[in-house]
Amino acid sequence: MTTVRTLRIAAGVEAFSLVALLANLLTTHTPAVSSLVGPLHGTAYLVVIAATWQVSDAAMPGARWAAAVPGVGGLLALRRLRSDGA
């Protein structure tokens, strides 16, 4: 699996898990959902940061910093990498 593909998957999981956590917070606030989705979100966040640092084109301005934004950093980094020609 390529690093960019890993970044795409992790970015999607990161964004989806953030939506799930916020939906849970705004509706039922079920502790089981938070216990399951919270660590998933944290792991996806760390994978996004690590994968962005592994991509050689991530040295482009802002891609690595964009990955550090919690929740949507993976999507921002992918957008930055795509606009830079990766």
BELPE-V546252 format. One record per residue. N is the residue number from 1. RES is the residue in one letter. SS is DSSP state (h for helix, s for strand, l for the rest). PHI is phi in radians with two decimals (NA if undefined). BURIAL is + if it has 16 or more other C-alpha atoms within 10 Angstrom, else -. Layout:
BEGIN
n: (N | N)
res: (RES | RES)
ss: (SS | SS)
phi: (PHI | PHI)
burial: (BURIAL | BURIAL)
END
This chain:
BEGIN
n: (1 | 2 | 3 | 4 | 5 | 6 | 7 | 8 | 9 | 10 | 11 | 12 | 13 | 14 | 15 | 16 | 17 | 18 | 19 | 20 | 21 | 22 | 23 | 24 | 25 | 26 | 27 | 28 | 29 | 30 | 31 | 32 | 33 | 34 | 35 | 36 | 37 | 38 | 39 | 40 | 41 | 42 | 43 | 44 | 45 | 46 | 47 | 48 | 49 | 50 | 51 | 52 | 53 | 54 | 55 | 56 | 57 | 58 | 59 | 60 | 61 | 62 | 63 | 64 | 65 | 66 | 67 | 68 | 69 | 70 | 71 | 72 | 73 | 74 | 75 | 76 | 77 | 78 | 79 | 80 | 81 | 82 | 83 | 84 | 85 | 86)
res: (M | T | T | V | R | T | L | R | I | A | A | G | V | E | A | F | S | L | V | A | L | L | A | N | L | L | T | T | H | T | P | A | V | S | S | L | V | G | P | L | H | G | T | A | Y | L | V | V | I | A | A | T | W | Q | V | S | D | A | A | M | P | G | A | R | W | A | A | A | V | P | G | V | G | G | L | L | A | L | R | R | L | R | S | D | G | A)
ss: (l | l | h | h | h | h | h | h | h | h | h | h | h | h | h | h | h | h | h | h | h | h | h | h | h | h | l | l | l | l | h | h | h | h | h | h | h | h | h | h | h | h | h | h | h | h | h | h | h | h | h | h | h | h | l | h | h | h | h | l | l | l | h | h | h | h | h | l | l | l | l | l | h | h | h | h | h | h | h | h | h | h | h | l | l | l)
phi: (NA | -1.32 | -1.16 | -1.16 | -1.15 | -1.05 | -1.10 | -1.08 | -1.14 | -1.13 | -1.14 | -1.14 | -1.13 | -1.08 | -1.19 | -1.11 | -1.19 | -1.13 | -1.07 | -1.12 | -1.14 | -1.19 | -1.10 | -1.12 | -1.13 | -1.43 | -1.94 | -1.57 | 0.88 | -1.33 | -1.07 | -1.13 | -1.15 | -1.10 | -1.19 | -1.55 | -1.44 | -1.01 | -1.12 | -1.09 | -1.10 | -1.11 | -1.16 | -1.08 | -1.06 | -1.17 | -1.15 | -1.05 | -1.11 | -1.13 | -1.17 | -1.14 | -1.21 | -1.37 | -1.22 | -1.12 | -1.38 | -1.21 | -1.24 | -1.05 | -0.97 | 1.59 | -1.15 | -1.21 | -1.23 | -1.13 | -1.14 | -1.40 | -1.32 | -1.12 | 1.62 | -2.15 | -1.06 | -1.13 | -1.17 | -1.14 | -1.14 | -1.07 | -1.10 | -1.14 | -1.15 | -1.18 | -1.27 | -1.55 | 1.71 | -1.36)
burial: (- | - | + | + | - | + | + | + | - | + | + | + | + | + | + | + | + | + | - | + | + | - | - | + | - | - | - | - | - | - | - | - | - | + | - | - | + | + | - | - | + | + | - | + | + | + | + | + | + | + | + | + | + | - | + | - | + | + | - | - | - | - | + | + | + | + | + | + | - | + | + | + | + | + | + | + | + | + | - | + | + | - | - | - | - | -)
END
